[in-house]
Amino acid sequence: MQQAYFSPDAGEHSYLSFGGRVTWKRLILRIVLALALLAAIDVAVARTLTPAAVYEQNYRLPRTLPTASLADYTASVHDASIDRSGGPIVAFVGSSPTWGHRIKDPANTYPAAFGAAASVAGWPNRTYNFASNGQFLGDEYFIAKGLAPDADVVFVQLTYHTFNPVARKDAAVRYPEIPGLLGLEITPDEAQLLGLPPSQAAAAQSAASRALSRHWLLWRERDALDRRLFGGKPQDRLTPRPAEKSLLTSLPAGDEAGDTGFAAFEDLDPMKRMVVITRYSESSSFIIDPGDSDVRFLTMLAQMLREHGKKAVFFMAPLNRDLIEKYELIDPAQYAANVGLLRGVVTDAGFPFLDYNTGPVELPAASFADVSHTTDGGGRAFGALLYRDTWHYLGAKQP
């Protein structure tokens, strides 16, 4: 049998050697052309992003894939920090209550209402809402770390039920991509809380990765493009990750499960009321472990803000006290002990700690859409309360 060998004919040989031998000059030219193409793509990407002016208009992160806009949002705050004409920069970090899960108009979220109350009192400010549904203290910590160089004041919202590790499925963060999106280095202590070996943490946050996020818009905004083009990450749209499923189903009504719309809780039909009550009660009985990841992140967050010389206010997300007391959803003694631990962490670092879930009732039941989320009216009222009780500490104007 005659053996066959691959032997391209003259035409194929000409194709394979297209352009001839690559000299240094030709190589440099090709590199320059490639860089020019990437620059042109970045210009096109920039045109698809949210205009900077939008971030100044009571902006809140998207409900779906919220971290997709996080890098661009923090970059806009950095730009605002260069121009101080608008007053102090105030950043809110938190979860669904601060984001406004039951609030229809973004102007009625806690941050927007706080900023409006401050402006009316004669204290110009630039207030930004960096909360999103489902955040844990670990997520808030990394966002605050990214904002610390630029923000003058940081408001930190604490969600009572997420200090229950069962409600979090023992997860330390909800959005593990945040450090990479913000170009943050992961310290050994942070890696331990995230459950990452030091080598893996270093690889995930390599200098090359941080440089790409800082200087290459296409790389930094890849999640934003996914959301715009596909409504989310393509792989997640095809097959939701099991971890995300477990987190979603573990959250009490009012985070991502059991939509009750924007109506006040007292206006819901009896069946929806019982769904809300039952789901919240499942995660409301617990004793906070001082070694829990959320408590450790809280300690690190307070220390980090103190080291940066920032003003900070920590506050418990308001709860529907009439509903809680009527159905005995939370044991008062247990709540006092748990919040006492959190208060000690914050005050030891020298920051004020606000809790409207004890003492005189500031928000009636009509201000809530469920156990832990306010209506539009409740959001406006709570934002005004935050300013009323912090203006002196902030060196602002009396309301």
C-alpha positions as CSV (number, residue, x, y, z in Angstrom):
1,M,0.0,0.0,0.0
2,Q,1.3,3.4,-0.9
3,Q,1.7,5.7,2.1
4,A,0.2,9.2,1.9
5,Y,1.8,12.3,3.3
6,F,0.4,15.8,3.9
7,S,2.0,18.0,1.3
8,P,0.2,21.3,0.6
9,D,0.2,22.4,-3.0
10,A,1.6,25.7,-4.1
11,G,-1.7,27.6,-3.5
12,E,-2.1,26.3,0.0
13,H,1.5,27.1,0.8
14,S,1.0,30.6,-0.3
15,Y,-2.0,30.9,2.1
16,L,-0.1,29.5,5.0
17,S,2.7,31.9,4.5
18,F,0.4,35.0,4.0
19,G,2.3,38.2,4.6
20,G,5.6,36.6,4.5
21,R,8.1,36.4,7.4
22,V,7.1,38.4,10.5
23,T,9.8,41.0,11.1
24,W,10.1,43.1,14.2
25,K,8.5,46.0,12.4
26,R,5.6,43.9,11.2
27,L,5.1,42.5,14.7
28,I,5.1,46.0,16.3
29,L,2.6,47.2,13.7
30,R,0.3,44.3,14.5
31,I,0.5,44.9,18.2
32,V,-0.3,48.6,17.6
33,L,-3.3,47.7,15.4
34,A,-4.6,45.3,18.1
35,L,-4.3,47.9,20.8
36,A,-6.1,50.4,18.6
37,L,-8.9,47.9,18.1
38,L,-9.2,47.3,21.8
39,A,-9.2,51.1,22.4
40,A,-12.0,51.4,19.9
41,I,-14.0,48.6,21.6
42,D,-13.6,50.4,25.0
43,V,-14.9,53.6,23.4
44,A,-18.0,51.6,22.2
45,V,-18.4,50.0,25.7
46,A,-18.2,53.4,27.3
47,R,-21.2,54.6,25.2
48,T,-23.3,51.7,26.5
49,L,-22.7,52.4,30.2
50,T,-24.9,54.3,32.5
51,P,-24.2,58.1,32.1
52,A,-22.4,59.5,35.1
53,A,-25.3,62.0,35.6
54,V,-27.7,59.1,36.3
55,Y,-25.7,58.1,39.4
56,E,-26.5,61.5,40.9
57,Q,-30.3,61.0,40.6
58,N,-31.2,58.6,43.5
59,Y,-29.6,55.7,41.6
60,R,-29.8,52.2,43.0
61,L,-28.1,49.1,41.7
62,P,-30.1,46.8,39.4
63,R,-32.4,44.2,41.0
64,T,-31.0,41.5,38.7
65,L,-27.2,41.0,38.7
66,P,-26.6,44.1,40.9
67,T,-22.8,43.8,40.9
68,A,-22.7,44.3,37.1
69,S,-22.8,48.1,37.6
70,L,-20.8,48.2,40.8
71,A,-17.4,49.0,39.3
72,D,-18.7,51.8,37.2
73,Y,-20.7,53.2,40.1
74,T,-17.8,53.3,42.4
75,A,-15.7,54.9,39.7
76,S,-18.3,57.7,39.4
77,V,-18.0,58.3,43.2
78,H,-14.2,58.5,42.8
79,D,-14.7,61.2,40.1
80,A,-17.2,63.0,42.4
81,S,-14.6,63.0,45.2
82,I,-12.3,65.1,43.1
83,D,-14.9,67.8,42.8
84,R,-16.0,68.7,46.3
85,S,-18.5,71.4,45.2
86,G,-21.5,69.2,45.9
87,G,-20.8,68.7,49.6
88,P,-19.6,65.7,51.6
89,I,-19.9,62.3,49.9
90,V,-22.2,59.9,51.9
91,A,-22.3,56.2,51.0
92,F,-24.9,53.8,52.2
93,V,-24.1,50.0,52.2
94,G,-26.7,47.4,53.1
95,S,-29.1,44.9,51.9
96,S,-32.7,44.9,50.7
97,P,-34.2,47.3,53.3
98,T,-31.8,50.0,52.3
99,W,-32.0,49.2,48.6
100,G,-35.7,49.5,48.9
101,H,-37.1,46.1,48.0
102,R,-40.7,47.2,48.7
103,I,-40.1,50.9,47.7
104,K,-41.3,51.8,44.3
105,D,-39.7,55.2,43.8
106,P,-35.9,55.3,44.4
107,A,-36.4,58.8,45.8
108,N,-38.0,57.2,48.8
109,T,-35.2,54.8,49.7
110,Y,-33.3,55.5,53.0
111,P,-30.3,57.0,51.4
112,A,-32.3,59.3,49.1
113,A,-34.6,60.4,51.9
114,F,-31.6,61.0,54.1
115,G,-29.9,63.1,51.5
116,A,-33.1,65.1,50.8
117,A,-33.6,65.8,54.5
118,A,-30.0,67.0,54.8
119,S,-30.4,69.3,51.8
120,V,-33.6,70.8,53.2
121,A,-31.8,71.4,56.5
122,G,-29.1,73.3,54.6
123,W,-26.4,70.7,54.5
124,P,-25.6,70.0,50.8
125,N,-24.4,66.5,50.2
126,R,-23.9,63.8,47.6
127,T,-25.5,60.6,48.9
128,Y,-25.1,57.2,47.1
129,N,-27.0,54.0,47.6
130,F,-24.7,50.9,47.3
131,A,-27.1,48.5,48.9
132,S,-28.5,45.5,47.0
133,N,-30.8,42.6,47.8
134,G,-29.3,39.8,49.8
135,Q,-26.0,41.4,50.8
136,F,-24.3,40.0,53.9
137,L,-21.8,41.9,56.1
138,G,-19.0,40.4,54.0
139,D,-20.4,42.1,50.9
140,E,-20.9,45.4,52.7
141,Y,-17.3,45.2,54.1
142,F,-15.7,44.9,50.6
143,I,-17.9,47.6,49.1
144,A,-17.1,49.9,52.0
145,K,-13.4,49.0,51.5
146,G,-13.6,50.1,47.9
147,L,-15.4,53.3,48.8
148,A,-13.3,54.3,51.9
149,P,-10.7,56.4,50.0
150,D,-13.4,58.6,48.5
151,A,-16.4,58.7,50.9
152,D,-16.6,61.1,53.8
153,V,-19.4,59.3,55.6
154,V,-20.4,55.7,55.4
155,F,-23.8,54.4,56.7
156,V,-23.8,50.7,57.4
157,Q,-27.1,48.9,57.6
158,L,-27.3,45.7,59.6
159,T,-29.9,43.1,58.9
160,Y,-30.9,41.2,62.0
161,H,-31.8,37.8,60.5
162,T,-28.7,37.5,58.4
163,F,-26.6,37.2,61.6
164,N,-28.3,33.8,61.8
165,P,-25.9,31.5,59.9
166,V,-28.7,29.2,59.0
167,A,-30.4,32.0,57.1
168,R,-27.1,32.5,55.2
169,K,-26.5,28.8,54.7
170,D,-23.2,29.5,56.5
171,A,-22.0,31.7,53.5
172,A,-19.7,34.6,54.3
173,V,-20.6,36.6,51.3
174,R,-23.5,36.7,48.8
175,Y,-21.5,38.2,45.9
176,P,-17.9,36.7,45.9
177,E,-17.1,38.7,42.8
178,I,-17.1,42.1,44.5
179,P,-13.4,42.2,45.5
180,G,-12.3,41.4,41.9
181,L,-14.7,43.9,40.4
182,L,-13.4,46.7,42.7
183,G,-9.7,45.7,42.2
184,L,-9.2,45.0,45.9
185,E,-6.5,42.9,47.4
186,I,-7.6,40.1,49.7
187,T,-5.7,40.0,53.0
188,P,-5.0,36.7,54.8
189,D,-7.7,37.5,57.4
190,E,-10.2,38.2,54.6
191,A,-9.2,35.0,52.8
192,Q,-9.7,33.0,55.9
193,L,-13.3,34.3,56.3
194,L,-14.0,33.6,52.6
195,G,-12.7,30.1,53.0
196,L,-9.9,30.6,50.4
197,P,-6.4,29.2,50.7
198,P,-3.9,32.1,50.6
199,S,-2.5,30.9,47.3
200,Q,-6.0,30.8,45.7
201,A,-6.8,34.3,47.1
202,A,-3.6,35.6,45.7
203,A,-4.3,34.1,42.3
204,A,-7.8,35.5,42.3
205,Q,-6.6,39.0,43.0
206,S,-3.3,39.0,41.1
207,A,-1.7,42.3,40.1
208,A,-2.6,41.5,36.5
209,S,-6.3,41.1,37.3
210,R,-6.4,44.4,39.3
211,A,-4.6,46.2,36.5
212,L,-7.0,44.8,33.9
213,S,-10.0,46.0,36.0
214,R,-8.5,49.4,36.4
215,H,-7.4,50.1,32.9
216,W,-9.4,47.9,30.5
217,L,-13.1,48.9,30.4
218,L,-14.2,45.8,28.4
219,W,-12.8,43.6,31.2
220,R,-14.1,45.7,34.1
221,E,-17.6,46.0,32.6
222,R,-18.1,42.5,31.3
223,D,-20.9,41.8,33.8
224,A,-22.7,45.0,32.9
225,L,-22.5,44.0,29.2
226,D,-23.8,40.5,30.1
227,R,-26.8,42.1,31.9
228,R,-27.5,44.5,29.0
229,L,-27.2,41.8,26.2
230,F,-28.5,38.7,28.0
231,G,-30.3,39.9,31.1
232,G,-27.6,38.3,33.3
233,K,-24.7,36.0,33.0
234,P,-25.3,33.7,30.1
235,Q,-24.3,30.6,32.1
236,D,-26.7,31.5,34.9
237,R,-29.5,32.2,32.5
238,L,-29.1,28.7,31.1
239,T,-28.6,26.9,34.4
240,P,-28.9,28.7,37.8
241,R,-26.1,27.7,40.1
242,P,-27.2,25.5,43.0
243,A,-25.5,27.8,45.6
244,E,-27.7,30.7,44.3
245,K,-30.8,28.6,44.5
246,S,-30.1,27.7,48.2
247,L,-29.5,31.3,49.1
248,L,-32.6,32.5,47.5
249,T,-34.8,29.9,49.1
250,S,-33.3,30.5,52.5
251,L,-34.1,34.2,52.6
252,P,-37.2,35.2,54.5
253,A,-40.1,36.7,52.7
254,G,-39.2,40.2,51.5
255,D,-35.7,39.5,50.2
256,E,-36.3,37.6,47.0
257,A,-39.1,35.2,48.0
258,G,-42.8,35.9,48.4
259,D,-43.4,39.1,46.5
260,T,-46.0,41.2,48.3
261,G,-45.8,44.2,46.0
262,F,-45.6,47.8,47.4
263,A,-48.7,47.7,49.6
264,A,-48.6,48.1,53.4
265,F,-48.6,44.8,55.3
266,E,-52.0,45.6,56.9
267,D,-53.5,45.8,53.4
268,L,-52.5,42.3,52.4
269,D,-54.9,39.5,52.3
270,P,-54.7,37.0,55.3
271,M,-53.0,34.3,53.3
272,K,-50.1,36.5,52.2
273,R,-49.8,37.8,55.7
274,M,-49.3,34.3,57.1
275,V,-46.7,33.5,54.4
276,V,-44.7,36.5,55.4
277,I,-45.0,35.7,59.1
278,T,-44.1,32.0,58.7
279,R,-41.1,32.6,56.6
280,Y,-39.6,35.2,58.9
281,S,-40.2,33.2,62.0
282,E,-38.1,30.4,60.6
283,S,-34.9,32.5,60.8
284,S,-35.6,34.9,63.7
285,S,-34.7,32.7,66.7
286,F,-31.0,32.4,67.2
287,I,-28.1,33.5,69.4
288,I,-25.3,35.3,67.7
289,D,-21.9,33.6,67.9
290,P,-19.1,36.1,68.5
291,G,-17.0,34.0,66.1
292,D,-19.6,34.1,63.3
293,S,-18.2,35.5,60.0
294,D,-20.7,38.4,59.9
295,V,-19.6,39.5,63.4
296,R,-15.9,39.2,62.3
297,F,-16.6,41.2,59.1
298,L,-18.4,43.8,61.2
299,T,-15.4,44.1,63.5
300,M,-13.0,44.4,60.5
301,L,-15.4,47.0,58.8
302,A,-15.5,49.2,61.9
303,Q,-11.7,49.0,62.3
304,M,-11.1,49.7,58.6
305,L,-13.3,52.8,58.6
306,R,-11.6,54.1,61.8
307,E,-8.1,53.6,60.3
308,H,-9.3,55.6,57.3
309,G,-10.4,58.4,59.6
310,K,-14.0,58.3,58.3
311,K,-17.2,59.1,60.0
312,A,-19.6,56.2,60.0
313,V,-23.0,55.4,61.3
314,F,-24.2,51.8,61.9
315,F,-27.9,51.1,62.2
316,M,-30.2,48.2,62.5
317,A,-32.7,47.9,59.6
318,P,-36.1,48.8,61.1
319,L,-38.6,46.0,61.8
320,N,-42.3,46.0,61.9
321,R,-42.5,46.0,65.7
322,D,-46.3,45.9,65.8
323,L,-46.3,42.7,63.8
324,I,-43.3,41.2,65.7
325,E,-44.9,41.8,69.0
326,K,-48.4,40.7,67.9
327,Y,-47.1,37.3,66.7
328,E,-44.2,37.0,69.1
329,L,-41.7,36.5,66.2
330,I,-38.6,37.6,68.2
331,D,-37.9,37.0,71.8
332,P,-37.1,40.5,73.3
333,A,-34.4,39.3,75.6
334,Q,-32.7,37.3,72.9
335,Y,-32.9,40.3,70.6
336,A,-31.4,42.6,73.3
337,A,-28.5,40.2,73.9
338,N,-27.8,39.8,70.2
339,V,-27.9,43.5,69.3
340,G,-26.0,44.3,72.5
341,L,-23.1,42.3,71.1
342,L,-23.2,44.1,67.8
343,R,-23.5,47.5,69.5
344,G,-20.4,46.7,71.6
345,V,-18.4,46.0,68.4
346,V,-19.4,49.3,66.8
347,T,-19.1,51.6,69.9
348,D,-15.7,50.1,70.8
349,A,-14.5,51.4,67.5
350,G,-15.9,54.9,68.3
351,F,-18.9,55.0,66.0
352,P,-22.6,55.6,66.8
353,F,-25.0,52.7,66.7
354,L,-28.7,53.3,66.0
355,D,-31.5,50.8,66.7
356,Y,-35.1,51.8,66.2
357,N,-36.4,48.4,67.1
358,T,-36.4,49.2,70.8
359,G,-37.7,52.1,72.8
360,P,-40.5,54.3,71.5
361,V,-42.0,53.1,68.2
362,E,-40.9,55.5,65.4
363,L,-42.5,53.7,62.5
364,P,-46.0,52.4,62.7
365,A,-47.2,49.2,61.0
366,A,-48.6,51.2,58.1
367,S,-45.0,52.1,57.2
368,F,-44.1,48.5,56.4
369,A,-44.9,46.2,53.5
370,D,-43.8,43.1,55.4
371,V,-41.7,42.3,58.5
372,S,-38.5,44.1,57.5
373,H,-39.2,46.3,54.5
374,T,-40.8,49.7,54.4
375,T,-43.2,51.2,52.0
376,D,-42.4,54.4,50.1
377,G,-43.8,56.4,53.0
378,G,-41.9,54.4,55.5
379,G,-38.7,54.9,53.5
380,R,-39.1,58.6,53.5
381,A,-39.8,58.7,57.2
382,F,-36.9,56.5,58.1
383,G,-34.4,58.4,56.0
384,A,-35.5,61.6,57.8
385,L,-35.0,59.8,61.2
386,L,-31.5,58.9,60.2
387,Y,-30.7,62.6,59.5
388,R,-32.5,63.8,62.6
389,D,-30.4,61.5,64.8
390,T,-27.0,62.0,63.2
391,W,-26.8,65.6,62.1
392,H,-24.9,66.6,65.3
393,Y,-22.3,63.8,64.9
394,L,-21.9,64.6,61.2
395,G,-21.3,68.3,61.9
396,A,-24.3,69.1,59.7
397,K,-27.3,71.5,60.1
398,Q,-30.1,70.9,62.6
399,P,-33.3,69.8,60.9
